[in-house]
Amino acid sequence: MKRVIFMIILALMIPGLGAQDIYERVLADIETNSLTLITLREQLEADKLEINSGRFLSNPEVEFGYLWGKPSSIGNRMNYSIAQSIDFPLVYARKSSIARQQEANAELGYREERAIVLLEARENLVELLYINAMAAEYSYRIANAEAVADMFRKRMDSGASTVQEYNKANINLATVRREASNNELEREAVLSRLRALNGGVDVIFDDSLFVGSELPASFNDWFVEMETNNPRLLRAKGVAEVAESVVKLQKANSMPKFSARYMSENVVGQTHQGATLGISVPMWENKNRVKSAVTRANASKLAAEDTGISLYNSLKSVYDKAKGLTELTESYRSALERGDNRKLLENALEKGEISLLDYLVEIGFYYDAVDNLLETEKDRELAISYLWAAGL
């Protein structure tokens, strides 16, 4: 068991290797099985169909009329007509352009939601990794506490120790077991959340070694590359582009509209039929629509700029946090390298050179250092996961 703890500490000391491979298999399964993502993909297809429904000609209008003549001697009259209204050709080009942009934005909206789901899944996997590492640590601590309790039972039986010290050793054992039990309960809770994210399918993830995801060397260089693929930022820019296209559409709507109609009129002994052409001259209907579209386009442009600034600052804050946690992790590693006195403490306790209380206090310092190291590594991995999700 000591070898397991040593391997955990050694793995923590390995330079960043890029931990995405640890989670990749489970995340791929979740992306396939997630009912949320399946629903979002179906909704995306529905949205695309809806977006493209407004690109075509308006519906033709068919009209039929039957009129009774009075007096009856003049006979009855029957009319029918087929009419089609047609926008200025430029309008259809603008509508097609907007539909393509809106399709792209719908795809980006799905990617944004996908990133949220996968980030939640990865954060739970990081939490599970931490719990697994703590479970290995608790296994060692329980074995050690059992050995100490057994030592003081034998001493008590031989009269070399008191009942109070034996009870103290048992209380220490019970405390460690309770902590291990709580850790197992946390593990079940995390597995339950992952099962829900995985569409009700159990997730198998037994890794217990933090390999240290690599932190980008330069935040600004990383951000420049990331922003070309970030769905949130691209969608904000896409919305601004659609708003600009709407301005062009409204200007095109100020052009005349045409209508073509075929008509037939039948009365007793007479038939009149032919075609008519009409033109609608926009004068009042589109008043202020162009101005409104321009105002909305300006607002969308500002919103896109604000999204970029907000994204930069939030990611920079997380990056700085991850960098600070990296330094803190190295500090804890150094402390563990210098302060691993477990063997010395065990020998001193066996020889009676220190009391049980002194032993528990000293070993507690070391356990706290291990706990802090694992928790700091977990927090660092969570921060890097947030950065990872920004580029999905």
TORLO-537107 format. One record per residue (C-alpha): x, y, z. Coordinates in Angstrom, 2 decimals, always signed. Example, Ala and Ser with C-alpha at 12.3 -4.5 7.8 and 13.67 -1.06 7.14 Angstrom:
TORLO-537107
@X->+12.30; Y->-4.50; Z->+7.80;
@X->+13.67; Y->-1.06; Z->+7.14;
This chain:
TORLO-537107
@X->+0.00; Y->+0.00; Z->+0.00;
@X->+2.90; Y->+2.34; Z->+0.68;
@X->+4.05; Y->+1.69; Z->-2.86;
@X->+0.64; Y->+2.88; Z->-4.15;
@X->+0.97; Y->+6.14; Z->-2.21;
@X->+4.49; Y->+6.58; Z->-3.52;
@X->+3.25; Y->+6.08; Z->-7.10;
@X->+0.56; Y->+8.73; Z->-6.55;
@X->+3.13; Y->+11.22; Z->-5.31;
@X->+5.53; Y->+10.31; Z->-8.12;
@X->+2.82; Y->+10.81; Z->-10.73;
@X->+2.04; Y->+14.21; Z->-9.27;
@X->+5.69; Y->+15.15; Z->-9.78;
@X->+5.67; Y->+14.28; Z->-13.50;
@X->+5.59; Y->+17.40; Z->-15.75;
@X->+2.38; Y->+18.14; Z->-17.65;
@X->+1.61; Y->+15.33; Z->-20.08;
@X->-1.82; Y->+16.49; Z->-21.27;
@X->-4.48; Y->+14.60; Z->-19.30;
@X->-7.16; Y->+14.74; Z->-21.96;
@X->-6.45; Y->+11.08; Z->-22.85;
@X->-7.50; Y->+10.07; Z->-19.33;
@X->-11.02; Y->+11.38; Z->-19.90;
@X->-11.29; Y->+11.00; Z->-23.68;
@X->-12.90; Y->+7.56; Z->-23.74;
@X->-15.60; Y->+8.41; Z->-21.20;
@X->-16.30; Y->+11.80; Z->-22.77;
@X->-16.72; Y->+10.15; Z->-26.19;
@X->-19.27; Y->+7.76; Z->-24.68;
@X->-21.13; Y->+10.59; Z->-22.99;
@X->-21.29; Y->+12.59; Z->-26.21;
@X->-22.86; Y->+9.56; Z->-27.89;
@X->-25.24; Y->+8.55; Z->-25.08;
@X->-26.24; Y->+11.89; Z->-23.55;
@X->-29.99; Y->+12.35; Z->-23.88;
@X->-29.45; Y->+16.09; Z->-23.58;
@X->-27.14; Y->+16.14; Z->-26.59;
@X->-29.38; Y->+13.76; Z->-28.56;
@X->-32.30; Y->+16.12; Z->-27.93;
@X->-30.21; Y->+19.14; Z->-28.89;
@X->-29.13; Y->+17.48; Z->-32.14;
@X->-32.75; Y->+16.78; Z->-33.03;
@X->-33.66; Y->+20.35; Z->-32.15;
@X->-30.81; Y->+21.59; Z->-34.34;
@X->-32.20; Y->+19.74; Z->-37.36;
@X->-35.66; Y->+21.16; Z->-36.66;
@X->-34.21; Y->+24.66; Z->-36.37;
@X->-32.41; Y->+24.29; Z->-39.71;
@X->-35.64; Y->+23.28; Z->-41.43;
@X->-37.44; Y->+26.21; Z->-39.82;
@X->-34.70; Y->+28.63; Z->-40.85;
@X->-34.93; Y->+27.56; Z->-44.49;
@X->-38.70; Y->+27.71; Z->-44.61;
@X->-38.75; Y->+31.48; Z->-45.28;
@X->-36.44; Y->+31.54; Z->-48.28;
@X->-38.95; Y->+30.76; Z->-51.03;
@X->-41.73; Y->+32.45; Z->-52.94;
@X->-44.94; Y->+33.19; Z->-51.09;
@X->-47.80; Y->+30.77; Z->-51.65;
@X->-49.84; Y->+31.19; Z->-54.84;
@X->-53.43; Y->+32.31; Z->-54.38;
@X->-56.27; Y->+30.51; Z->-56.15;
@X->-59.68; Y->+32.19; Z->-56.23;
@X->-63.03; Y->+30.89; Z->-57.46;
@X->-66.35; Y->+32.68; Z->-57.61;
@X->-69.87; Y->+31.65; Z->-58.64;
@X->-72.45; Y->+34.43; Z->-58.86;
@X->-76.18; Y->+33.92; Z->-59.49;
@X->-77.72; Y->+36.29; Z->-61.98;
@X->-80.89; Y->+38.21; Z->-61.28;
@X->-83.11; Y->+38.27; Z->-63.21;
@X->-82.38; Y->+34.65; Z->-64.14;
@X->-82.51; Y->+35.49; Z->-67.80;
@X->-79.07; Y->+37.08; Z->-67.64;
@X->-77.56; Y->+33.77; Z->-66.47;
@X->-74.95; Y->+33.04; Z->-63.85;
@X->-71.32; Y->+34.13; Z->-63.82;
@X->-68.30; Y->+32.01; Z->-62.87;
@X->-64.87; Y->+33.52; Z->-62.12;
@X->-61.54; Y->+31.97; Z->-61.20;
@X->-58.00; Y->+33.26; Z->-60.97;
@X->-54.47; Y->+32.19; Z->-60.00;
@X->-52.16; Y->+34.84; Z->-58.56;
@X->-48.51; Y->+34.85; Z->-57.51;
@X->-46.72; Y->+37.71; Z->-55.76;
@X->-42.98; Y->+38.09; Z->-56.34;
@X->-40.50; Y->+40.11; Z->-54.33;
@X->-37.68; Y->+42.01; Z->-55.98;
@X->-35.02; Y->+39.35; Z->-56.92;
@X->-32.44; Y->+40.87; Z->-54.57;
@X->-34.73; Y->+40.06; Z->-51.62;
@X->-34.40; Y->+36.32; Z->-52.25;
@X->-30.62; Y->+36.59; Z->-52.41;
@X->-30.61; Y->+38.41; Z->-49.05;
@X->-32.96; Y->+35.84; Z->-47.50;
@X->-30.74; Y->+32.98; Z->-48.67;
@X->-27.67; Y->+34.68; Z->-47.21;
@X->-29.41; Y->+35.20; Z->-43.86;
@X->-30.62; Y->+31.57; Z->-43.82;
@X->-27.06; Y->+30.30; Z->-44.32;
@X->-25.78; Y->+32.54; Z->-41.52;
@X->-28.58; Y->+31.47; Z->-39.19;
@X->-27.83; Y->+27.82; Z->-39.95;
@X->-24.21; Y->+28.40; Z->-39.00;
@X->-25.33; Y->+30.13; Z->-35.80;
@X->-27.62; Y->+27.23; Z->-34.96;
@X->-24.64; Y->+24.86; Z->-35.32;
@X->-22.60; Y->+27.11; Z->-33.04;
@X->-25.45; Y->+27.16; Z->-30.53;
@X->-25.38; Y->+23.37; Z->-30.45;
@X->-21.58; Y->+23.39; Z->-30.02;
@X->-21.93; Y->+25.82; Z->-27.12;
@X->-24.45; Y->+23.56; Z->-25.37;
@X->-22.27; Y->+20.54; Z->-26.15;
@X->-19.29; Y->+22.23; Z->-24.51;
@X->-21.37; Y->+22.87; Z->-21.38;
@X->-22.39; Y->+19.21; Z->-21.15;
@X->-18.87; Y->+17.88; Z->-21.77;
@X->-17.36; Y->+20.35; Z->-19.30;
@X->-19.78; Y->+19.16; Z->-16.63;
@X->-18.83; Y->+15.57; Z->-17.46;
@X->-15.11; Y->+16.29; Z->-17.32;
@X->-15.45; Y->+18.16; Z->-14.02;
@X->-17.19; Y->+15.12; Z->-12.55;
@X->-14.45; Y->+12.88; Z->-13.89;
@X->-11.84; Y->+15.10; Z->-12.24;
@X->-13.80; Y->+14.85; Z->-9.01;
@X->-13.97; Y->+11.06; Z->-9.41;
@X->-10.23; Y->+10.91; Z->-10.06;
@X->-9.62; Y->+12.84; Z->-6.84;
@X->-11.97; Y->+10.52; Z->-4.91;
@X->-10.20; Y->+7.46; Z->-6.31;
@X->-6.83; Y->+8.90; Z->-5.26;
@X->-8.19; Y->+9.60; Z->-1.78;
@X->-9.60; Y->+6.05; Z->-1.62;
@X->-6.10; Y->+4.67; Z->-2.23;
@X->-4.75; Y->+7.00; Z->+0.47;
@X->-7.45; Y->+5.94; Z->+2.93;
@X->-6.64; Y->+2.28; Z->+2.28;
@X->-3.11; Y->+2.95; Z->+3.47;
@X->-4.29; Y->+4.99; Z->+6.46;
@X->-6.75; Y->+2.30; Z->+7.56;
@X->-4.07; Y->-0.37; Z->+7.32;
@X->-1.71; Y->+1.82; Z->+9.34;
@X->-4.38; Y->+2.65; Z->+11.96;
@X->-5.27; Y->-1.04; Z->+12.28;
@X->-1.61; Y->-1.90; Z->+12.85;
@X->-1.32; Y->+0.81; Z->+15.53;
@X->-4.54; Y->-0.34; Z->+17.25;
@X->-3.32; Y->-3.96; Z->+17.20;
@X->+0.04; Y->-2.86; Z->+18.62;
@X->-1.61; Y->-1.12; Z->+21.58;
@X->-4.01; Y->-4.02; Z->+22.16;
@X->-1.03; Y->-6.33; Z->+22.57;
@X->+0.71; Y->-3.79; Z->+24.81;
@X->-2.40; Y->-3.45; Z->+26.93;
@X->-2.69; Y->-7.22; Z->+27.26;
@X->+0.92; Y->-7.40; Z->+28.40;
@X->+0.52; Y->-4.45; Z->+30.77;
@X->+2.91; Y->-2.23; Z->+28.78;
@X->+0.17; Y->+0.24; Z->+27.86;
@X->-3.05; Y->+1.62; Z->+29.29;
@X->-6.66; Y->+1.15; Z->+28.26;
@X->-6.83; Y->+4.88; Z->+27.52;
@X->-4.12; Y->+4.63; Z->+24.87;
@X->-5.74; Y->+1.56; Z->+23.36;
@X->-9.07; Y->+3.40; Z->+23.21;
@X->-7.33; Y->+6.38; Z->+21.62;
@X->-5.87; Y->+4.10; Z->+18.92;
@X->-9.33; Y->+2.64; Z->+18.27;
@X->-10.87; Y->+6.11; Z->+18.03;
@X->-8.20; Y->+7.03; Z->+15.47;
@X->-9.07; Y->+3.88; Z->+13.49;
@X->-12.80; Y->+4.64; Z->+13.63;
@X->-12.15; Y->+8.21; Z->+12.46;
@X->-10.15; Y->+7.08; Z->+9.44;
@X->-12.79; Y->+4.49; Z->+8.55;
@X->-15.52; Y->+7.14; Z->+8.76;
@X->-13.54; Y->+9.43; Z->+6.42;
@X->-13.07; Y->+6.54; Z->+3.98;
@X->-16.80; Y->+5.76; Z->+4.16;
@X->-17.71; Y->+9.39; Z->+3.44;
@X->-15.32; Y->+9.35; Z->+0.50;
@X->-17.08; Y->+6.26; Z->-0.86;
@X->-20.45; Y->+8.00; Z->-0.51;
@X->-19.07; Y->+10.93; Z->-2.51;
@X->-17.89; Y->+8.46; Z->-5.14;
@X->-21.38; Y->+7.02; Z->-5.50;
@X->-22.84; Y->+10.52; Z->-5.84;
@X->-20.38; Y->+11.43; Z->-8.59;
@X->-21.00; Y->+8.16; Z->-10.42;
@X->-24.73; Y->+8.86; Z->-10.23;
@X->-24.23; Y->+12.28; Z->-11.86;
@X->-22.05; Y->+10.74; Z->-14.56;
@X->-24.65; Y->+8.04; Z->-15.16;
@X->-27.27; Y->+10.74; Z->-15.74;
@X->-24.95; Y->+12.57; Z->-18.14;
@X->-24.29; Y->+9.27; Z->-19.95;
@X->-27.94; Y->+8.62; Z->-20.72;
@X->-28.45; Y->+6.22; Z->-17.82;
@X->-25.44; Y->+4.05; Z->-18.72;
@X->-22.93; Y->+3.31; Z->-15.94;
@X->-19.53; Y->+4.99; Z->-16.29;
@X->-16.38; Y->+2.99; Z->-15.60;
@X->-13.50; Y->+5.22; Z->-14.55;
@X->-10.97; Y->+3.81; Z->-12.10;
@X->-8.01; Y->+6.13; Z->-12.70;
@X->-6.48; Y->+7.46; Z->-9.48;
@X->-3.33; Y->+9.22; Z->-10.69;
@X->-3.24; Y->+12.89; Z->-11.65;
@X->-0.86; Y->+13.11; Z->-14.59;
@X->-1.02; Y->+16.90; Z->-14.75;
@X->-2.79; Y->+18.46; Z->-17.74;
@X->-0.51; Y->+20.84; Z->-19.55;
@X->-1.11; Y->+24.57; Z->-19.04;
@X->-0.50; Y->+26.79; Z->-22.11;
@X->+2.82; Y->+28.62; Z->-21.82;
@X->+1.36; Y->+31.93; Z->-23.00;
@X->-2.25; Y->+32.87; Z->-22.33;
@X->-2.43; Y->+35.50; Z->-25.06;
@X->-1.04; Y->+33.16; Z->-27.73;
@X->-3.45; Y->+30.46; Z->-26.61;
@X->-6.42; Y->+32.86; Z->-26.58;
@X->-5.68; Y->+34.12; Z->-30.11;
@X->-5.78; Y->+30.53; Z->-31.36;
@X->-8.76; Y->+29.53; Z->-29.21;
@X->-11.01; Y->+32.45; Z->-30.17;
@X->-11.05; Y->+31.29; Z->-33.80;
@X->-12.91; Y->+28.19; Z->-32.64;
@X->-14.84; Y->+29.27; Z->-29.54;
@X->-18.56; Y->+28.71; Z->-30.27;
@X->-19.76; Y->+31.38; Z->-27.83;
@X->-17.64; Y->+34.08; Z->-29.43;
@X->-18.27; Y->+32.90; Z->-32.99;
@X->-22.00; Y->+32.82; Z->-32.35;
@X->-21.98; Y->+36.37; Z->-30.99;
@X->-20.15; Y->+37.49; Z->-34.12;
@X->-22.55; Y->+35.44; Z->-36.23;
@X->-25.56; Y->+37.16; Z->-34.67;
@X->-23.96; Y->+40.52; Z->-35.52;
@X->-23.42; Y->+39.37; Z->-39.12;
@X->-27.06; Y->+38.31; Z->-39.39;
@X->-28.12; Y->+41.71; Z->-38.08;
@X->-26.00; Y->+43.39; Z->-40.78;
@X->-27.62; Y->+41.15; Z->-43.39;
@X->-31.07; Y->+42.10; Z->-42.11;
@X->-30.19; Y->+45.74; Z->-42.78;
@X->-29.45; Y->+44.80; Z->-46.40;
@X->-32.68; Y->+42.79; Z->-46.55;
@X->-34.75; Y->+45.71; Z->-45.31;
@X->-33.16; Y->+47.95; Z->-47.91;
@X->-33.99; Y->+45.35; Z->-50.57;
@X->-37.57; Y->+45.24; Z->-49.26;
@X->-37.83; Y->+48.91; Z->-50.19;
@X->-37.72; Y->+47.87; Z->-53.85;
@X->-40.99; Y->+47.31; Z->-55.72;
@X->-42.85; Y->+44.00; Z->-55.47;
@X->-44.57; Y->+42.37; Z->-58.41;
@X->-47.65; Y->+40.24; Z->-58.85;
@X->-48.86; Y->+38.14; Z->-61.78;
@X->-52.42; Y->+36.87; Z->-62.14;
@X->-54.28; Y->+34.71; Z->-64.62;
@X->-58.05; Y->+35.39; Z->-64.66;
@X->-61.08; Y->+33.87; Z->-66.37;
@X->-64.66; Y->+35.12; Z->-66.33;
@X->-67.50; Y->+33.06; Z->-67.82;
@X->-71.04; Y->+34.26; Z->-68.39;
@X->-73.76; Y->+32.89; Z->-70.63;
@X->-72.34; Y->+32.74; Z->-74.10;
@X->-69.25; Y->+34.78; Z->-73.19;
@X->-65.78; Y->+34.05; Z->-71.82;
@X->-63.17; Y->+36.59; Z->-70.82;
@X->-59.68; Y->+35.40; Z->-69.85;
@X->-56.18; Y->+36.77; Z->-69.69;
@X->-53.29; Y->+37.83; Z->-67.50;
@X->-52.70; Y->+40.85; Z->-65.33;
@X->-49.48; Y->+42.25; Z->-63.90;
@X->-49.21; Y->+44.43; Z->-60.82;
@X->-46.55; Y->+46.34; Z->-58.96;
@X->-46.49; Y->+47.35; Z->-55.30;
@X->-44.57; Y->+50.54; Z->-54.62;
@X->-43.29; Y->+50.67; Z->-51.00;
@X->-44.24; Y->+54.02; Z->-49.55;
@X->-45.42; Y->+53.62; Z->-45.96;
@X->-45.24; Y->+49.94; Z->-44.94;
@X->-41.43; Y->+49.82; Z->-44.46;
@X->-41.13; Y->+53.19; Z->-42.78;
@X->-38.39; Y->+53.12; Z->-40.08;
@X->-37.63; Y->+49.43; Z->-40.66;
@X->-34.20; Y->+50.15; Z->-42.09;
@X->-33.40; Y->+52.48; Z->-39.20;
@X->-34.57; Y->+49.85; Z->-36.74;
@X->-32.41; Y->+47.20; Z->-38.42;
@X->-29.37; Y->+49.48; Z->-38.35;
@X->-29.87; Y->+50.14; Z->-34.65;
@X->-30.18; Y->+46.41; Z->-33.93;
@X->-27.06; Y->+45.71; Z->-35.99;
@X->-25.08; Y->+48.26; Z->-33.97;
@X->-26.34; Y->+46.72; Z->-30.73;
@X->-25.37; Y->+43.22; Z->-31.92;
@X->-21.91; Y->+44.42; Z->-32.87;
@X->-21.41; Y->+45.93; Z->-29.42;
@X->-22.73; Y->+42.72; Z->-27.82;
@X->-20.18; Y->+40.68; Z->-29.79;
@X->-17.37; Y->+42.98; Z->-28.64;
@X->-18.59; Y->+42.70; Z->-25.05;
@X->-18.68; Y->+38.90; Z->-25.34;
@X->-15.07; Y->+38.90; Z->-26.52;
@X->-13.93; Y->+41.12; Z->-23.64;
@X->-15.91; Y->+39.10; Z->-21.09;
@X->-14.56; Y->+35.81; Z->-22.44;
@X->-10.98; Y->+37.07; Z->-22.39;
@X->-11.20; Y->+38.29; Z->-18.81;
@X->-12.97; Y->+35.19; Z->-17.47;
@X->-10.49; Y->+32.84; Z->-19.15;
@X->-7.53; Y->+34.98; Z->-18.07;
@X->-8.77; Y->+34.76; Z->-14.49;
@X->-9.02; Y->+30.97; Z->-14.70;
@X->-5.60; Y->+30.75; Z->-16.38;
@X->-4.01; Y->+32.82; Z->-13.61;
@X->-5.72; Y->+30.62; Z->-11.01;
@X->-4.40; Y->+27.46; Z->-12.71;
@X->-0.92; Y->+28.97; Z->-12.86;
@X->-1.05; Y->+29.82; Z->-9.16;
@X->-2.29; Y->+26.33; Z->-8.32;
@X->+0.58; Y->+24.88; Z->-10.35;
@X->+3.07; Y->+26.76; Z->-8.18;
@X->+1.20; Y->+25.71; Z->-5.05;
@X->+1.26; Y->+22.09; Z->-6.18;
@X->+5.02; Y->+22.22; Z->-6.61;
@X->+5.31; Y->+23.67; Z->-3.12;
@X->+3.31; Y->+20.79; Z->-1.63;
@X->+5.36; Y->+18.28; Z->-3.59;
@X->+8.57; Y->+19.70; Z->-2.15;
@X->+7.07; Y->+19.61; Z->+1.34;
@X->+6.14; Y->+15.94; Z->+0.90;
@X->+9.58; Y->+15.06; Z->-0.40;
@X->+11.24; Y->+16.66; Z->+2.64;
@X->+8.65; Y->+15.75; Z->+5.26;
@X->+7.89; Y->+12.05; Z->+4.73;
@X->+8.75; Y->+10.86; Z->+8.25;
@X->+6.26; Y->+8.00; Z->+8.34;
@X->+8.82; Y->+5.24; Z->+8.67;
@X->+10.74; Y->+7.14; Z->+11.34;
@X->+7.53; Y->+7.78; Z->+13.27;
@X->+6.49; Y->+4.11; Z->+13.08;
@X->+9.89; Y->+2.98; Z->+14.37;
@X->+9.85; Y->+5.56; Z->+17.16;
@X->+6.33; Y->+4.48; Z->+18.21;
@X->+7.29; Y->+0.81; Z->+18.22;
@X->+10.36; Y->+1.52; Z->+20.38;
@X->+8.33; Y->+3.67; Z->+22.76;
@X->+10.41; Y->+6.77; Z->+21.99;
@X->+7.24; Y->+8.85; Z->+21.35;
@X->+3.72; Y->+8.63; Z->+22.74;
@X->+0.68; Y->+7.67; Z->+20.71;
@X->-0.56; Y->+11.25; Z->+20.88;
@X->+2.73; Y->+12.57; Z->+19.50;
@X->+2.62; Y->+9.96; Z->+16.75;
@X->-0.95; Y->+10.85; Z->+15.73;
@X->-0.14; Y->+14.57; Z->+15.67;
@X->+3.00; Y->+14.07; Z->+13.57;
@X->+1.44; Y->+11.59; Z->+11.14;
@X->-1.56; Y->+13.94; Z->+10.90;
@X->+0.73; Y->+16.70; Z->+9.58;
@X->+1.87; Y->+14.40; Z->+6.79;
@X->-1.68; Y->+13.29; Z->+5.97;
@X->-2.76; Y->+16.94; Z->+5.77;
@X->+0.04; Y->+17.62; Z->+3.29;
@X->-1.06; Y->+14.72; Z->+1.09;
@X->-4.70; Y->+15.86; Z->+1.30;
@X->-3.73; Y->+19.41; Z->+0.37;
@X->-1.60; Y->+18.20; Z->-2.54;
@X->-4.39; Y->+16.06; Z->-4.00;
@X->-7.01; Y->+18.77; Z->-3.48;
@X->-4.78; Y->+21.41; Z->-5.06;
@X->-4.12; Y->+19.13; Z->-8.03;
@X->-7.87; Y->+18.58; Z->-8.38;
@X->-8.55; Y->+22.34; Z->-8.34;
@X->-5.81; Y->+22.86; Z->-10.92;
@X->-7.32; Y->+20.17; Z->-13.14;
@X->-10.77; Y->+21.76; Z->-12.83;
@X->-9.37; Y->+25.12; Z->-13.89;
@X->-7.62; Y->+23.59; Z->-16.89;
@X->-10.84; Y->+21.76; Z->-17.78;
@X->-12.59; Y->+25.13; Z->-18.05;
@X->-9.90; Y->+26.32; Z->-20.45;
@X->-10.17; Y->+23.03; Z->-22.37;
@X->-13.93; Y->+23.47; Z->-22.83;
@X->-13.46; Y->+26.95; Z->-24.30;
@X->-11.97; Y->+25.43; Z->-27.43;
@X->-14.57; Y->+22.72; Z->-28.05;
